[in-house]
Amino acid sequence: MKRREFLGGLMSGVVVAASGAALHPNTSWAEASIATSSAGTRNLAITKRVIEVNGKAAVVLGLLQPDGAVGLTLDAELAFDVTLSNQGGEATLIHWHGLAPPWNMDGVPDNPVALLKAKETRRYTFPVGSGGTHWMHAHTLQEQNLLAAPLIVRTADDRQRDEQEVVILLHDFSFTPAEELLAKLKGSSGGHGMDHSAVVQGMASSMQGHMSGMAMPGMAAMDLNDIEYDAYLANDRTLDDPEVFTVESGGRVRLRIINGATATAFTIDTGTLTGQLIAVDGQPVQPVLGTRFPISMGQRLDIRLELPKSAKAHPILALREGTEHRAGVILAPTGATIARITARGEDSGPIVGLDLETRLAAAAPLAVRAADRRFELTLMGSMSGYDWRIEGGDNLGVRQGERIEIVMRNMSMMSHPMHLHGHHFQVVDINGKAIGGAVRDTVVVPPMGSVSVVFDANNAGRWPLHCHHLYHMASGMMSFVAYA
């Protein structure tokens, strides 16, 4: 059976627990993941919605189309043409993570555009670029309240390929407001009513910290997780009530996995299925085979699976780094028995490092040329006082057309997934060893490690370069690449 024939009857077989369905008034993620795009302006709304987490109702934010579909699925041949309305009740702004829009449409508050006020509407139009697995999210603390959604750009080849696409958005969830979580990390009390715009505006100035709090080799153990969340979600659901995707026995599935968590790295575990990693951050790579693939905050993985001809269900799990917590979805042929899977496993999730990164090679690498400008940055900070910053990052001036190299050295005891807006870079050096690595937009720099990336300055603006751990970013770990 061809994928297009199979998908025609797909939705009748999707399993959704009754308790979850009552609290998910929007279209299911399974349906959203196969939605087709069309020409013309697309309408997207920032909304409030109710989901169930650990048996309790939670009021969260979301990005929905008028029919309730989650996020956006667009064609690469068409323009990005989206009317965004804010029905969420408070000012915010959305960043189109993975795309390279004009600077004034990037979605970072006051850089250069102000927050989108409640009940305000704006239209965004720009070339969508090549295909890929991307996402969109608030560039404020509201990201913690699930203000994020997939942004999938599909090429003509994607649409013709005989495979089913399954989109998985991972998140960490807390019933405690993000302002309180940040206040606790900083060791202060209160934290209610924090001005989101002020948080972002203060990032650049707070980067220029002093040298106290610096973590040197041998001084402390590596810090893996600084927040204990109430739940870990895949498509808004815990493993106690997971999303079940009906798949074709013996068919091919392309997983489009997005780590939208604010402070949690995962390892994707495909179980008995050997996966073929074919893209990272929406950019194709030379295929890598395996059953476990690390994914840090802000990163994306495209994994192709060949399903056996059987009625067996296949869990796709996201193992939280350093603990037994996990999230995930189930791939199940019609009639498959679906066993209950607990939200805590027996073993801790692997530490997310650079082992996979050293094995990645871009399918379409950047042209080889010498760097016109080179910056050396030191990632600094510690849990003491929760002070995070980028030393050397206060003057990243570039000119149009230049090849830029950025060296990032991590002198703290936490990993930092570093994300550059408006561009895609190629990883060219890990811990002093030159490689022809992946093209991507977010790369992990582990404790006491170094990563070098190069990119072409071809999109004028003042572009954030920051850690995608939300609370590190909000505490100062953010710089800017500024065009002359």
DAJO-V31018 format. One line per field, one symbol per residue. ss: DSSP state (h for helix, s for strand, l for the rest). psi: psi as a letter, one per 40 degrees, with the letter a starting at -180 (. if undefined). Layout:
ss = ???
psi = ???
This chain:
ss = llhhhhhhllhhhlsllhhhhhllllllhhhhhllllllllssssssssssssllssssssssslllllslsssslllsssssssslllllslsssslllllhhhllllllllllsllllsssssssllllsssssssllhhhhhllssssssslhhhhhlllssssssssssllllhhhhhhhhhlllllllllhhhhhhhhhhhllllllllllllllllllllllllssssllslhhhllssssllllssssssssllllllsssslllllssssssllsssssssslssssllllssssssslllllllsssssssslllsssssssssllllllllllsllllslllllllhhhllsllllllllllssssssssssllllsssssllllsssllllsssssssslllllsssssllllssssssllssllllsslssssllllssssssslllllssssssllhhhhhlllssssssl
psi = hiddddddeddeehhhidddddegeiiiddddeeiiiiiihhhhhhiiihihhfeihhhiiihiideeihaihihdeiihghhhiheeeiiaihhghdigiideedfhhfgeiiihiheihihhhihdaiiihaiiiifaeeddffgiiighhhiddddehgihhhhhhiiiihehiddddddddeeiibeifhhddddddedddedfiaeiehhihediihhdhehhidihihfeiiedgihhhhihheahhhhhhhgeidfhiihhhebehhihheihfehiihihiiehhihiheiihhhhhhiigifhihhhihhhheieiiiaihhhiheihhihhiehadiiiihhaedddeeihhdgiiihiihdhhihihhiiidheghiihheeegghiiheihhhhhhhhfieiihhhhhieihihhehhfehhigaihaehihhiheiihhiiihgegiaghhhihehddddeeeghahhhi.
